[in-house]
Amino acid sequence: MSESAPIYDDKAHVRGNLDLRDAEWKRPPEPEPEDGHVEIAFVPHTDGATYVAMRNSKQLEPVLVFTMAEWDAFVAGAKDGEFDEPW
């Protein structure tokens, strides 16, 4: 078995502690499909950082949480076609 790289969890202190009560969820403007929209919210935390929360509008949990660096990398990948269908 090969040795893997250490895991760095830079959101451990946030997991389960991000206050979403006042989150302003954003979603696409078109009518909601049967299985829901992806919603995102930019949520400040007491550690001084802002995190991006993501959920399904029809199933409010679980909520995925991303750092701004992770979100920026995702958006850049999407703009670059990294997640496009292969056909």
C-alpha positions as CSV (number, residue, x, y, z in Angstrom):
1,M,0.0,0.0,0.0
2,S,1.4,3.4,-0.9
3,E,1.5,6.2,1.5
4,S,-1.0,9.0,0.8
5,A,-0.5,12.7,1.2
6,P,-1.8,14.1,4.5
7,I,-5.3,15.5,4.5
8,Y,-5.6,19.2,5.4
9,D,-9.1,20.1,6.4
10,D,-9.3,23.9,6.4
11,K,-13.0,23.9,7.2
12,A,-13.1,21.6,10.2
13,H,-13.9,24.5,12.5
14,V,-16.7,25.6,10.3
15,R,-18.4,22.3,9.6
16,G,-21.7,22.3,11.6
17,N,-21.0,25.8,12.9
18,L,-21.9,28.0,9.9
19,D,-24.9,30.1,10.7
20,L,-27.2,29.9,7.7
21,R,-30.3,31.5,9.3
22,D,-29.7,34.9,7.5
23,A,-28.2,33.4,4.3
24,E,-29.4,35.0,1.1
25,W,-29.7,32.0,-1.2
26,K,-29.2,32.7,-4.9
27,R,-30.6,30.6,-7.7
28,P,-31.2,30.8,-11.4
29,P,-34.1,33.0,-12.5
30,E,-35.8,30.4,-14.7
31,P,-38.8,28.3,-13.3
32,E,-37.8,25.7,-10.8
33,P,-37.5,22.2,-12.3
34,E,-39.1,19.2,-10.5
35,D,-35.9,18.2,-8.8
36,G,-35.0,21.7,-7.7
37,H,-32.3,24.3,-8.4
38,V,-28.8,24.5,-7.0
39,E,-28.7,27.4,-4.6
40,I,-25.6,29.2,-3.3
41,A,-25.1,31.7,-0.5
42,F,-22.0,33.7,0.5
43,V,-21.9,33.4,4.3
44,P,-19.5,35.2,6.7
45,H,-18.2,33.2,9.6
46,T,-16.8,34.4,13.0
47,D,-13.3,33.4,11.8
48,G,-13.4,36.5,9.5
49,A,-13.7,34.4,6.3
50,T,-16.6,34.2,3.9
51,Y,-17.7,30.7,2.8
52,V,-19.8,29.5,0.0
53,A,-22.7,27.3,1.0
54,M,-24.5,25.2,-1.6
55,R,-27.7,23.2,-1.4
56,N,-30.6,21.9,-3.5
57,S,-33.7,24.1,-3.3
58,K,-36.0,21.0,-2.9
59,Q,-33.8,19.2,-0.3
60,L,-32.3,21.8,2.1
61,E,-29.8,19.4,3.6
62,P,-27.0,18.5,3.3
63,V,-25.4,21.9,2.7
64,L,-21.9,21.8,1.1
65,V,-19.4,24.4,2.2
66,F,-16.5,25.7,0.2
67,T,-13.7,28.2,0.9
68,M,-13.5,31.1,-1.4
69,A,-10.4,29.6,-3.0
70,E,-12.2,26.3,-3.6
71,W,-15.2,28.3,-5.1
72,D,-12.9,30.4,-7.3
73,A,-11.2,27.2,-8.6
74,F,-14.6,25.6,-9.4
75,V,-15.8,28.7,-11.2
76,A,-12.6,28.9,-13.2
77,G,-12.8,25.2,-14.1
78,A,-16.5,25.6,-15.2
79,K,-15.6,28.6,-17.4
80,D,-12.7,26.6,-18.9
81,G,-15.0,23.7,-19.8
82,E,-13.5,21.3,-17.3
83,F,-16.9,19.9,-16.4
84,D,-18.4,19.7,-19.9
85,E,-19.9,16.5,-21.2
86,P,-17.2,14.6,-23.2
87,W,-19.4,14.4,-26.4
